[in-house]
C-alpha cells in the first residue's frame, strides 16, 4: 500500500471542532458524532485511512458510488481536462460528454433506450415517479392514474417523495405527513408460508417459511391476501 499517513492528534482535534461547529450530517445523530468520530483523511483502491492511522476496508464503496476504487489518477486527469473545456451546462442543451456516455449506457442495455442523468438514487426514483405520471397524463387524458405501489420497509431514498414510497419506520415517521394517498403499500412480509391449496409450485421446488421481526414503527396490519385487493 502506498498511502502515507502520519497521525497528528492536534490536527484531528481541529478537524473535529470545525466539523461539529459547521457541518450538518445526514442520518447520523450529532450526539453520536460528539462522542466518537471517524475522520477520513486518505483512500486508495478499497482502503480508507483515518486521522488516527487506522486502515479500513471500504466494502460499501462509499455509498455504492466508488465501485472502481479510490485514487484513480486517470479519472482525475480526465475530469480536469473536461472541466477546463466545459465544466457544466444544463441538459436543456446538448454536450459531448452526455451524448457519449448515454450512447455507451444505451448500448450496454441493448439499445432502444434513452438515458436520463441524475445525481443520486433518490433523485432517480423521483424522476421515475414524475415520468410515469407524465406518461399516464398523456396516454390517458382525464384519468387520474397517479398511484405508485411500494412495500413496507422498502427503501427508495430520503426525499419526501421517496420516503412516502417506502416505509422506513422511524426514519419515515419523523417527516410525516407525507404525500397523501399517492403511494399504496403492500403488507410487510412478517411471515411467508407456502400453502399447497392456494399456491401452485413446479415439482421439486422447496417449501420455506421466512420469519421477519416486526418493527416497533406503527403500521396497519394487513395480510397479503387483503392488500392485493386494494387499488
N, C-alpha and C positions, 0 to 999 in steps of 0.2 A: 504493500500500500504506500502511496506517495504523499498522502495527506500529512501536513505538518501542523501541529497544534501545541502551543506552549501555554498551558493554563495560567491565567492571571486572575487571582481572586478579586482584586480591585476592579479590573475591567469588567468582570462578570457582575459584580455588585452595581456598577454604573449602568450596565445594560438593563438589569432588572428594575432599577429605580426609574429609568426613563420609560421603560415599557409599562410598568404598573401605573405611572402617572399620566400616560398619554394614549395607550392603545386599548381599544375595546375588542376583546376576543370573542369569537363565536363559540357557542356550545359549552366551552369550558367555564365553570364558575370562577369568578375572580377571587373568591375566598380561597379556593384551592390553589390558585397561582400565587397567592400571597404566602402560602405555606411551603410550596415546592415548585420549582421551575426547571424546565428543560430549556436550556439556551443553546440552540443550534448555531454553530459557527462555521462549519465547513461540511462538504459532502463530495463523495466521488463514487461513481458506479452505484452500488446499492448500500453504501455505508455512510452513516451520519456521524459526525463528531460534535460533542457538546463542549461548552466552555470549561468543563472540569476535566477534559481529556478523555472521556469515555466514548467508546465506539458502539454504534447500534446498527443492526441490520434493518433497513427501512423496507420491511416486507410489504407495506401498503403502497409503496411508490408515491410518497407524498399523500395526496388523496386520490390515488389511482391516476395521476396525471404526469408522473415522471417514469413511465414504464421503460424507457430506454436508458435510464440511469442518469446520475448527476455528473457534472464536469465534462460534458461532451464539447470539446473545443471546436469541432467542425460546425456544430449548431450555433455556437456563439459567433463564429465568423460569418455564417450565412445570415444570421439575424442582424449583425452590424452592417453588412453590405446592403441588406434590404432597407434598413432604417435610414441609411444615407440616401437611398434613392427615393423611397416613398414609405414613410413610417406608418401612415394610416390614411385611409379615405373611406367614408361610409359606403355601404353597399347599395346606395341609391344610384351609384355609378359602377362601372366595371374596372377591374385592375388585373394585372398579370398573375400575381401570386394566387388570388382567389380562384381565378379561372383554371389555373394549372392544377391546384390542389383538388378542386371539385371534380375535374376530369379524372384524376387519379383515383379518388374515392369512388366515383361512379363506376369506373372500370372494375374495381375490386368487388363491387356489388352486382356486377353482371350487366351494367348499362341500363338505360331507360329510366334513370332517376335524376332528380335534381337535389343539390346539397344546400342546406340552409345552415349557415355558420352562426354559432352562438358561443358564449363564454363558459357555460357550466351545464351540468346535468339539470339543475333546477330550471334554468332558462330554456333548455331544450324541451322539457316537459311543458312549460308554459307556452312555448311556441307550438307544440303539438296540440294542446287544448284549443288554441286560437285557430290554427289551420283547420282542425276538424269542424269547429263551429262555422268558420267562414265557408267551408265546403258545403255543409248542410244548408246554410242560408241560401247559397247559390243554387244548389240542386233541388232543394225542397222549399221554394218560397212560400211564406205564410205558415209554415210548420215550425214549431219550436223544438227542434231536436238539438238539445244542448247538454244533456246529462252525460257524465262520464262515470264508468263503473270502476271502482277501486276495491281494495281489500283492507280490512282492519289490520293494522300493524305493518302494512306495506310502506316502503319508504320511496318517495318520489322527489324529494327536495325540501328546501326550507323556506321558500317563498310562501306567501299566504295561499296562493292557488295550489301549489304542490302539497302544502300541509293539509289543505282541505281534501285533496285527492287521496291522501294516505290516511293513516291512523296511528301516529306515533306516540300515543299515550300522553305522558306528562309534557313532552316537547310540544305536542299539538295543543293541549288544553290551555297552555299559557297565553295563547294568542286568539282564543275563541271570543266571539263567534266568527266563524269562517264560512264564506261562500254560499250561504243559504242552502238551497236544495240542488245546487249544480252537480254535486257528486253523490252517487249512490254506492254504498259499501255492501259487499257481501259479508257473510258471517266469518268470524275468526275460526281457524282450524284448531280448536281446542282438542278435538278428538275426531279421528277419521277411522271408520271401520267399514271394511268391505262387507256388503250384505249380499249374499248369493241370490236372494229373492229379487233384489232390485238392481243388481249390478251384473252385467254380463262381461266375463273375462275370458280371453283365449285360454285354452288348456295349457297348464304349466305355469301360469302367472302366480306369483306368490301373493298371499293374503297377509297384509301387515296392518297393525294398529299403531297409529302415531299419536303420542300424547304430548301436549304442549301446555305449560303452566299458564294459567290465566293472569292477565295483567291486573294491577291494582287500579288502573285508569277505568273510570266508569264508562261502559258502553253497553248498549242494549243487547240482551241475549236473544239471538235469533238462530234458528237451525238452518243449515244449508238448504234444506228442502223448502222452508217457508221463504227464505230470502230469494230463492231463484224465481219466485213469482212476482217479485217487485218490479216496477217499471224502471 
